[in-house]
Amino acid sequence: MTQPLHDILEGGPAYGVIDAKDGWLLFGREGHEAEFRAVMKQVQAEARDMEVIRLETPDDMPDRVFIAPLPQRH
């Protein structure tokens, strides 16, 4: 079962969340890399009205993801 986005944005033991002006930054906590990658994959798979931008370190280990709502179309 997957978590709704509003639950993910509350953070957890594997990651923290920073509420940014235009979205949210999720960052992994040391020692919980696999759990954080699982959360990132879920966010990417379920992002329908959101843009998801992975921010990776030089060793290709994703440690942050920025989530931003897409502009509303009328």
N, C-alpha and C positions, 0 to 999 in steps of 0.2 A: 504494500500500500504506500502511496506517495503522500507527501505533506502538501497542503495548500500553500501558495506563495506567502500569504500573511503569516503563517506559522514559521516558514523558513526565515522570514525577515525579523523574527524575534531572536535569532542566533541560537547557539547551542554550544555544547562542550567542544565540538570539532572546529567551530568557526565563530567569528564575531561579525557584526554588521555595523557599518557606519552609514547614517542617514545623510546623504549628500544632497546638494541643492536640486539636482536633476535626476536623482535615482538613489541607488543603494550600492555600497561597496561591501562585498562579502570577502573576508580574509580568513585563511586557514590558520589553525593553531598548531604549533609544533607538536609532533607526536601523534597527530590525528589526520595525517595527509590522505590516507585511503578514504576515510569517512568524508572529508571535505570534497574530494574528487567525486564521490558518489552524489553529494548534494549538488555540485556543479553540473553533473550530467543530468540530474533530474530537472534543474532549472532550465538548462538548454533545451531539453526535450519538451518541456511543457510551456515554454515561453511563447505565448500567442500574441499578446498585445505589448510585448516587451522586447527590447533589444538587449542581447546578452553579449558582453565583451570580455573575453578571457584575457587576463594580464599574466604573462608567464615570466619566469626568471630565465636567465641565460641557459640553464640546464634543462629547459623545457618542462619544468615542474610547475604546473599552475598553482599559484598560491593566492590569487585574487580574481574576483569576477565582478564586473560592474553591470548592474541591471538598471535599465532606464525605460520608462513607459514610452511607447511610440506616440507620436502626435495623433490626435483624434481627427478622423476624416469625416466630413459632413456630406 
